Amino acid sequence: MNALRNALMGGKGKHSRLLGGSAATVAALYVVWKWANKEEPRGKLITVLEDVADQEYDVIVVGGGTAGCVLASRLSENPLIKVLLLEAGQSGKDNPNTFIPCAYNKYWNSEHEWGMFTEPQEYATNRKVYWPRGKLLGGCTNMNASMFHYGAPSDYDEWAKLQKGQPGAQDWSYSAFHPYFNKFEKFSPAQAWPGVDVTLRGAEGLVHTGHHSYFGPYTKDFLKASRAAGIEHSDDVNTHKGTLGVTKGRRVTSESAYLTPDVLARSNLKVATGAYVNRVLFDGVGSSVRAVGVEFRDATGAVFSCKARKEVVLAAGAIHTPQILMLSGVGPADHLKSVDVTVVADIPGVGSGLKDHAVIDTRYANKYSDTLDYLQPKTLGHSAKFANALLKYQLTGTGPLSTNIVEAAAFLRSDDPALFPPEKFTAETTPEDTTTGEAAPDLEMFLSVIAYKDSGLTAFEYPGEYTFGMHAVCLRPKSSGTIRLKSNNPADAPLIDPHYLEDQNDVKTLVRGLRLIDATVKQEPLASRINHLGDTYPDLQHDLSKKTDAELEQFVRENISTLYHPACTARMAPLADGGVVDPFLRVHGIPNLRVADASVFPSIVAGHTAAPVYAIAEKASDLINQDIKIL
Ligand SMILES: Cc1cc2nc3c(=O)[nH]c(=O)nc-3n(C[C@H](O)[C@H](O)[C@H](O)COP(=O)(O)OP(=O)(O)OC[C@H]3O[C@@H](n4cnc5c(N)ncnc54)[C@H](O)[C@@H]3O)c2cc1C
């Protein structure tokens, strides 16, 4: 109940007030009443850590996020395997910020979010960029934008190639890995989008996907304007060309999909929340080092441990997995020594190779009052609209609150001559081809149902009531960064340094993205939407076409933000190539320590990252089952 009240009234975040006005309060009370009458059983989550400490398990999974819930659920299907899942956060299942698709930014700066910022970014005017990450069962699937995307097939063929013939390498090629996407997915076709080939999509999985139930007029205009700008339409979310949002009205998280009450009732599975893992414990030296357990703490700092008979699997995400590895003595020896951590295995690639999708956000004043600015009410009119939307959502699970904020997106190539004709775009402004194949993108463009700045953390200057945002994403960044330890204290957040825009190619790609945004908003029917009263506001970008490339570059450097897709910090690759795990996801030299989350991406996919993480976790569960041989 508290969670619902916090969500509606804005929680702790300084810019997270969602509801205001008396009409909205009536609706909120109604929702509270409905809510009080429909709580589901929570299953057996363990919050007193003494209840799981000092015991032995076959497999300990560290981090109950996107991948961790899949692993715990799949591994415990075998009643003979005793599994422990340790998650720092709490359950997100009953939190309205989780299940209302558009409410995810209400988690920003809350107790359920890690609240991290990057180091000052040298090539981005020394700004620290906010990096929200879920601290909840289900991890970032509680707060992602629900855009469901397999990524380009050739991205996975590249993954296989980067393994350089190690055993198991070919199992990561798209044809071999694709069944794991199908395994987790349950796709619901929609009449309005007949172009999806359902035979390529999963039908029996636990994660429900489909076209979004809310699709506003501004998004229809975006699709028409995109076509007029030369972008081909695609009904299928999972080609390189076009994509539309996902779940129907209610968000699916890896917790809600995989840790159902039936799964939690299994006697061989324990799921502990509020458990912060400090480090992996080892036995042996040199080539005989084995993971034998983990040490963890509760919120008061009390320390516990437990033993792993067979394996420890790290699934703490692309920031915390390398942190835990390094705190455990697995990482670049020089760095570990510099923070007084005893080296167990010198693996230079740990925490290196960090990639993220950088995004540049632009803002437009909307002439019509149909965008969803009232999700962050500024006026009484907004509050009344919000109350209506809330009521509709509660009664039907549909309507504006079921938007995922980004209802459509385009995946493109920055060297496409149809979009960037050579007579207008010179060879020197053309980014190098960083894609994995002709049918793979390096640029994404999308429209948001409300304009925002800095992931919504800071307000922008424009007093008008209705806006929309346009955004461009660099999908194949050449810049690459690091996760490093600040100290050997596990409670210290790690140092995040993505080196945004260090490589000029990323800047060129984003400048092209801005040119494309400009060309698209100039097409009808989007062009007619723009309210020219906003032309003079510096925080709106109505004037992109008047800017030189140098000015656009400066705009990119001053405003770059994250699309929240960090990956590649414990890469699957040969040790000599900076790899951390082999194609069986085993840490090089420590065969019973695995990693299964976004850290292991050998290279960043040119798309959204949740789907490949689900698929990795499904595959990892099979790999572990095959190896530990408990029949
Ligand atoms: C705001 C936002 C929007 C996004 N939008 C999209 C989108 O629309 N589509 C898409 O495909 N992807 C999106 N993503 C990215 C996608 O959700 C992530 O790439 C993916 O969920 C990462 O999964 P993971 O298992 O690697 O990590 P996570 O899901 O982050 O899981 C890691 C888990 O480990 C826990 N943990 C960390 N440290 C410890 C510790 N020491 N002890 C115990 N537990 C620990 C965390 O609390 C967390 O639950 C978005 C992400 C965010 C944050």
The ligand as an ORCA input file, in Angstrom:
! r2SCAN-3c Opt
* xyz 0 1
  C      15.635      3.029    -17.594
  C      15.962      1.850    -18.448
  C      15.299      1.693    -19.661
  C      15.616      0.597    -20.473
  N      14.860      0.381    -21.590
  C      15.014     -0.784    -22.269
  C      14.096     -1.149    -23.288
  O      13.124     -0.453    -23.551
  N      14.309     -2.317    -23.943
  C      15.358     -3.125    -23.650
  O      15.513     -4.169    -24.309
  N      16.240     -2.817    -22.682
  C      16.063     -1.685    -21.958
  N      16.898     -1.391    -20.920
  C      18.066     -2.259    -20.676
  C      17.730     -3.635    -20.121
  O      16.636     -3.551    -19.244
  C      18.982     -4.187    -19.432
  O      20.023     -4.304    -20.386
  C      18.776     -5.581    -18.852
  O      17.584     -5.630    -18.118
  C      19.972     -5.904    -17.952
  O      19.789     -7.177    -17.371
  P      20.893     -7.764    -16.358
  O      20.379     -9.079    -15.877
  O      22.210     -7.740    -17.018
  O      20.980     -6.726    -15.180
  P      19.831     -6.167    -14.146
  O      18.483     -6.391    -14.700
  O      20.278     -4.808    -13.831
  O      20.011     -7.119    -12.901
  C      21.076     -7.044    -11.979
  C      20.523     -7.374    -10.616
  O      21.594     -7.604     -9.714
  C      21.309     -6.972     -8.491
  N      22.583     -6.696     -7.820
  C      23.547     -5.840     -8.202
  N      24.580     -5.891     -7.319
  C      24.254     -6.803     -6.400
  C      24.919     -7.301     -5.250
  N      26.135     -6.863     -4.884
  N      24.296     -8.249     -4.504
  C      23.069     -8.711     -4.844
  N      22.395     -8.260     -5.917
  C      22.991     -7.329     -6.698
  C      20.544     -5.715     -8.892
  O      19.816     -5.181     -7.808
  C      19.691     -6.241    -10.026
  O      18.465     -6.746     -9.565
  C      16.628     -0.321    -20.080
  C      17.278     -0.159    -18.858
  C      16.935      0.903    -18.028
  C      17.633      1.056    -16.705
*
